Amino acid sequence: MKTKKTKKTKKTKKTTLTNHSEPMMDENTLEWIQDEDTEKLISALVGYARSLEIQVVELRCRVNRQMALSGQKIPFPEPYSDLYEAFDDYAAYPKFKHLFKLLE
């Protein structure tokens, strides 16, 4: 007696894959993210500029003290002079003006 073999079929689930692994964002959200990244960069650069400014002033004061102690004319009578740069003539300045408050 022969037994009849039945074909076993596997039921497969159809999975739809998309090319995007991240959620879709509208243009306003993308622009906001870019602005946020730009603000972080400018803020970091302003902070770094401020720390360099402080270092320059400290070095100038140190040089002034050493020169005065040796009886020589001090080279930096105004240690804070000529350190500042104005950025208000840039078109993007009004948008990021709040970030430059640290340098005032």
C-alpha positions in Angstrom: 0.0 0.0 0.0 1.4 3.3 -1.1 0.8 6.4 0.9 0.1 9.6 -0.8 2.5 12.4 0.1 1.0 15.8 0.4 2.9 18.9 -0.4 3.5 21.0 2.6 3.4 24.7 1.8 4.8 27.3 4.0 2.8 30.4 4.4 5.1 33.4 4.3 4.4 36.8 5.6 5.1 39.5 3.2 7.1 42.2 4.8 7.3 45.7 3.4 10.6 47.4 3.9 11.2 51.0 3.3 14.5 52.8 2.4 14.2 55.1 5.4 15.2 54.0 8.8 14.4 57.3 10.4 11.1 59.0 10.8 10.2 61.4 8.0 10.5 65.1 8.9 9.0 68.1 7.3 11.1 70.9 5.9 10.5 73.2 8.9 11.8 70.5 11.3 14.9 69.9 9.2 15.5 73.7 9.1 15.1 73.9 12.9 17.6 71.1 13.4 20.1 72.8 11.1 19.6 76.1 12.9 20.1 74.3 16.2 23.3 72.8 15.0 24.5 76.2 13.7 23.7 77.8 17.0 25.7 75.1 18.9 28.7 75.7 16.6 28.5 79.5 16.9 28.1 79.2 20.7 31.1 76.9 21.0 33.2 79.3 18.8 32.1 82.3 20.9 33.0 80.5 24.1 36.4 79.6 22.7 37.0 83.1 21.5 36.1 84.4 25.0 38.6 82.0 26.7 41.3 83.1 24.3 40.5 86.7 25.0 40.9 86.1 28.8 44.3 84.3 28.2 45.6 87.2 26.0 44.6 89.8 28.7 46.2 87.7 31.4 49.4 87.4 29.4 49.5 91.1 28.7 49.0 91.9 32.4 51.8 89.5 33.3 54.1 91.1 30.7 53.2 94.6 32.0 54.1 93.5 35.6 57.4 92.1 34.6 58.3 95.1 32.5 57.3 97.5 35.4 59.3 95.5 37.9 62.4 95.8 35.7 61.8 99.5 35.3 60.9 99.4 31.7 57.9 101.0 30.0 54.9 98.7 29.9 53.9 97.6 26.4 50.2 97.2 27.1 48.9 100.1 29.0 45.3 99.0 28.1 45.4 95.2 28.1 41.8 95.0 26.7 42.4 97.2 23.8 42.4 95.9 20.2 40.9 92.5 21.1 37.4 93.0 19.8 36.0 92.3 16.4 32.6 93.5 15.3 30.4 91.0 13.5 27.2 93.1 13.2 27.9 93.8 9.5 27.2 90.1 8.6 23.7 89.4 7.2 23.2 86.5 9.7 24.2 88.5 12.7 20.7 89.6 13.8 19.6 85.9 13.8 22.4 84.9 16.1 23.0 88.1 18.0 22.0 86.6 21.3 25.0 84.2 21.1 27.5 87.1 20.9 26.4 88.5 24.3 29.3 86.6 25.9 31.8 88.7 24.0 30.4 92.1 25.1 
